[in-house]
Amino acid sequence: MPIPVENVGSLPRPLALQKMLAAYDNGESTYEQLVGAQDEACKDSITRMEAVGQTCVTDGEQRVSSFATYPLVDTLGGSGLAENLAFDGQYFAIFEDGHHRQLPRLTGGPFKYKNYAADFLKLSKPFSKLPLKQAVIAPSMLYLLYPLDGSVEGYPREQFLNHLVNECEKDIRKCFEAGAVRVSIDFTEGRLALKNDPSNPWTGRGLLDTFVDLNNRVLGRFSSEERKNIGIHTCPGGDCDSVHSMDVDYTDLFPSLFKINAGYFLVQCASEPDKEKVYKLCGKYSRDDQVVFVGVINPLHPDLETAEEVCEALVAAAKHIPKHRLGATDDCGFSPFSTDVKPKHGGPDIARDLAFKKMRARCDGAKMASTKLGI
């Protein structure tokens, strides 16, 4: 079969949806109006993704609060926060430009998802003619809800972890039950865990092994056949045209990353200064039962890659990663939030148009590389 292609998850949200979200958070629109705007954005995302050559599509995460907080809160503005959680200034990532992203803090138990990824998948499935994939958040990210230096009264950490593993397993299984053919787990905190940043309370604590073990607790509940269609996405973050852990070398991450018992990996690579080094590391540390989708598109950069450039990158990667275990992806999801829209991108609708052009280049380039490599 030719080199497979897969997107990570999110797409820029059209201006109309972003305005509707702001109005909803401010109490100026109804839930029904919000759902209508989300439906239109999801339908457009799927139709355009099918048109550029994707063999498996998503709704571009147009309905979720964010890739990390969808189980916890209805909107990024904080509407509809789940029980036993509070926003109190706690953050999990500080980006190079100085901005940060927050997670709520656990205040009690039991821990339970408010929303499952399958809830959104079910709403978008009628719009698609092709198979769908779904991105979910890693248990290792939600591990950070529990105070690292303290405890929650009446709710021991191990009890929280048992509930967390149960909920993460349920999140993935519900996606497959709803019709997803692939499920990828967002694991941006893996690289961040190795960063030594005194201003960030989560880094420099040796958390990576804890993260890997926790993710494997969830994956251990699936058969080897099921795990073939469960992936892990790694990147240094991608938010407001900034990253949080690009300075962490993959040499330090990959020996642990590929111990995660997933069937495939989506690896940020296009924005790396030394791509061949990343290809070599992928070939060295990935296992025979793991497919490696290398990033050939940089969603944070406004320049449009060509199919020829994508082809060249995949041919180079094939020198180090066996051809039957090679795939093509984007470095990360395309930034969905209004705060990510910078003047150089021309606004959210133009950024959205550019995202589909980049995806077409990836799909066309993968076909060209497949021909060149004789697969």
N, C-alpha and C positions, 0 to 999 in steps of 0.2 A: 504494500500500500504506500501511497505518497507520504511525505512528511506531514504529520498532523498539525493543525493550527488550533489554538485556543486562546480566547481573551481571558483576562483575569477576572473582571467583573464590572466595575463601575464605568459610567459614561458621564460627560458633562450634562447637567440638567438644563433644559431650555429655559429661557428667561421667563416665559409664562408660568412654568412650574415653580421657579424660584420665587416669583412674586406671590404666588398662591400660598406657598409655604410660609412666607413672612406674614402674610395676611392672617393665616390660620393661627400662627403663634401669637399674634397680636389680638386675636379674638374678632377679626374683621371678616372672616369667611367661615363657612360651615365645613364640617367633615365631608359631606357629600360633594361639595365643590372641590375640595382637595383631592378626593378619590377620582373625580372626573378628570382633573388635570394630570394626575398620575397615570391614569389609564391611557390618555392621549400620548404622553411621553413614552410609556412602555411600548405601546403599539408602534410608534415611530421608531424606537430603538430596535425592535425586533425586525421590522420590515427592512430597515436600512442595513442591519447586520446581515440579513439573508442575502441582500443585493450585492454585498462586497465579496461574497465567496466563503463566508463562514459555514462550516459543516455542522456546527453546534453553536447555539446562540444563547444570550441572556437578555433580560429586560433592562440591563444597564444600571441596576440597583436604583431605579428612579423612585421607589416607594420607601426605602429604608431611611432611618435617621442617619446612619453612617455604617460603614462596613463593620465597625467594632461595637456599636451601641444598639444595633437593631433589636437584640433580645431584651433590652433594658428600658428603652424610651422610644416614644413614637416619632419625635422630630428632633433634629439637632438643636433646636431652640429650647428643648427641655420639656415640651408638652408630653404628658402621659408617662411619667416616670413610674417604673414598677415598684411594688412594695418592698420594704426593707432596704431601700437605697436612698442616698442623699448626695446632692452635688454640693461640695464644700471647698472647692478650689484645688482638689487633688488632680494631678495631671500624670500622664504616662509617657509623654514624649515632648521634648523641647527641640524645635527645628532650628536649622542654621540661621534663619532670618530672625529668630527670637520669639516667634509665636509658638503656642503649645496647644495640645489637645487633651481634653479631660476625660476621665472615667468617673462615674459616681463611686461613692464609698458604701460598702456593705454595713448596715446598721443592725441587722438581725437575720434570723433564719425562719423557715428554710429558704434556700436560694431556688428560685424558679424563673424560667424565661417568661416574659410577658408576650413576646412575639417569636415565632419560629420562621426560619427562612422559607420554609415550604408554604407559609401563609401567603407570602408575596408571589411565589412561583405559581401557585394555583390560580391566582388572579391573572397572571400574564400568559399562562399556557395556551388559552384559546386563541391568542394572537399569532401563534407560531406555526409554521408549516414544517419546521425542522426540529430535531432533538434539542432539548435545553440542558444547560448545565447551571449549577447554582453555587455561589460562593458562600461560605459560612465562616464565622469567627472561631479562632482556635481557643481551646480551653486555657491555654497558657496566657492569653490576653486577659481573660476573665478571672484568672488567678489573682490578678492585681487588684481586684475589687476588695479583697480581704486585707486589712492593714498589715503591712509587712513587719512592723515593729510592735504590734499589739495583738489584741484579741477582740472578739465580739462577744459580749456577755451572753451566756447561755447557748453559744453556738461555736463549738470548737472548730479549729481549722480543718481537721480531718473529716469531720461531718460535712463541712462546706464542700470539701473536695469530692466526697462521695456524691453529693447532690449535683455538683458541677459536672462530673463525668457522666452521670445519668442524663443530664439535660443536653450535653453536647452530643452524646450518642443519639438521643432522640431527635435532635436537630438534623443530623445527617440522615438518619433512617427515614424521617418524614419527607425529606427531599426526594429520596429514591421512590418512596411510596407515591409521591405526587407526580412522578414521571421524569425526574431528572436522570440523565444518563451518566453524568459526571458531577462530582462535588469536590470543589477545591477549598482548602482551609487556609485562611489568611494568617500568616505567621510573621508579620513585620517586626514583632517584638523580639524575634530570635537574634537578629543582628544587633538590635539596640541593647540587648542584655549584656553584650560584650563591651559596650562603650563605657569608659570611665569618665563620667561627667559629674563633678561635685554638686552642680546646680540641679541635677535630676535625682530624686530620691530612689528611683528604681534601678539605676545603673550601678555597676561596680560591685554587685553583690553575689556574683557567681550563680546567677539564676538560670543560665542556659541549660545545665543538666536537669534542673527541676522542670523546666519547660518541656524538654525532650521526653522525659519520663512521663509527664502528665499527658502529653499528646499521645504517647504510645499506650497509655491506659485506656484511652478512648478507642484508638485504632485496634487494640487487642480484642475488642468486642465484635469485630468484623472478620469474616473469613478472608483467606488469601485471595479468593476470587472477587469478593466485594472490594477489597482494598485496591485492586487494579484500577478502579474508577474513582478512587479517592486521592486527591492530590494535596500538595503543600506549596504555598506561594511564599517566597522570600524576597525582600527588597529592603532598601535603606529608608523607607518611607517615601511618600510623594504627596505633598500638601502645600497649597499656596506657592507652587513653583519652588519648593524647598524640600530638603531631606533631613533626616535626624541622625543617620549613622553611616554615611558614605565612607567615613574615615576608618571604619572597622573592616579589616582585611578579610576577604573570604577564606583565606588560608586558615584563619582562626575559627571560622564558623562551620565550614563544610564537614570536617571530621565528625562533628556532632549532628549537623543537619541531616545527613544521609543515614543516620541511625534511626530516624523516624521511619516507621514501617508503612509508608505510603507507597502507592503504586506509581505515582508520577510527581514531578516537581516543576514548578513554574519559577524560573530563576531570572532575576533582574540582571541584565548584562549589557544592553545597548549603551547605557550611560556610564559604563565602567571605563576608566582610562586605558586599561590593558585587557581587552576582550579575550585574547588568546590565552592569557593566564587563567581566566575564568573557565574557558572551555577545557583546559588541561585539568583543572581542579575537579570539574564535573566528571570528567572521564576517570579520574583517579579514585574519587570517593563514592560515586554512585554505584549501586549494586546491579547485578545482571537482571534483576526483576523490577528495576526502576527506570521509567522513561523520563528524560530530561528535556523540558521545553525551555530553550534559551530565549532570553529577551532580545528581540531584533528591532523593536520600536521604542523610542523614548517619548512617553506621553507628556513629560514636563517641558519638552523643547518644541517651539513653534515650527521649526523647519520640518518639511515633509520628506521622509525617507522615500527612496525609490525602490521598486521591485528588484532592480539589479543589485542595489546595496544589500537588501535582505538576502537575496540569493548568495551573494559573496560571503556574508556572515555565516550562513548555514553550511556552505561548503567548507569554510574554515573550521567550523565547529565539528564537522564530521570527521576531521582528522584525529580528533581526540575522543569523541563520543560515538559509539557504534551507531551506524545509520538506522538500524531498526529500533533504537532507543532515543532517537532525536526528534524533537518537535519545535515549533515556533510559537512564541507568545510575545506579549508586550511586557515592558519592564514592570509595570504595575497598572492598576486601574486608572482610567482617565478621571481627573479630579472632578467630582460632581458638585462641589459646593460653590455658592456665589462668591465666597471670600477668595476662591482660587482664581477668579476671572481677572486677569491682569490686562492693562491696556494693549500690550503687545499681541495679545490673542484676539483683540477686537471685540470682546464680549462673549457671553456664554453660547449664543447660537452659532457664532463663527467658530468658537473652540469645538463645539459639537460637530460641525461640518468637517473640521480638520481631523477629528478623531476617526471618523469613518474613512476618510482618505488614507490615513495611516494604516488602518486595518486592511483596506484593499491592497496596499503595498505589501503588507505581511502575507496575505493570502496568495497574491500573484507571485511574490518572491519565493514562497515555499514550493509552489508548483514548478517554478523555474529550477530551483535547487534539486527537486526530486528528479527532474529530467537529467540534469547534469550528473547526478550521483547514480543514475540508473535504477531508481526505485519507484 
